[in-house]
Amino acid sequence: MATKAYLKTESGDQIDCMFNPAELTISKSNSWQGGEAKGKNAPELRFQSGQSATLTLSLTFDTTREGKAVTEYTDKLLNLMKVDTALAGADPSRNKARPPWVEFHWGGTKSFKAIVERVQIKYTYFASSGKPLRAKADISLKQWKDEGELPLQNPTSSTPTLHTVHQLRSGETLDRIAATHYGDSTRWRQIAEANGILDPLRLPKGKQLAIPEQGTRRRDGGYA
């Protein structure tokens, strides 16, 4: 099974993701300043400062099997936008407080320390009683401060985690895709979890699937 992703908060809490994200987007920019350049086509630019990196991702939460409200997970995400007076540096008497920073973890990788800049939650499936059972959360994390960390880094190799991308064609099934990439059709669940696929029988044609690294087979038949 694929390693689940999670958000680790400043207070040490862990918010587990039910499905790994299918893709991550990292953006980073710098500020440069140019003066007048009389008689030239362009001025020489001078570096001013780096801007905070941003990591955006989409997470899927589904509690249809348990029957409990999916808000048990999504409320934790929304709480990351709230001011926490228990954090270091807070002073309620001076109305001084802030929300916590978080780190995104996925297997052996982690992100920079970041604040949750934006959360958008879309509830997509409900019980007959109206209880929400499935949701998609789009999250934007913004770098908290410069600590010399890369946006998404493997602490053991200092390189990002890579995945193969598979373009889904008409008539393909997850078990056949698993057989193609892993030589083992039973590993289709690993691909489903990595891409947030809830119904393996309903695959959108043309979708790009992230195929997680194969890993190594353990003696018990599983994968590390």
Protein Blocks (a to p, Z undefined) as FASTA:
>chain_A
ZZddddddfkopacddfbdcfbdcddddddddddddehiabdcdddfbdcdddddddddd
dfklnopafklmmmmmmmmmpccfkbghiafknopacdddddddehjbccdddddfbdcd
ddfbdcfkopafbdcdddddddfbdehiafbdcfklopacddddddddehiafklmmmmm
nopaklmmmmmmmnopablklccehiacddddebjadfkopaZZ
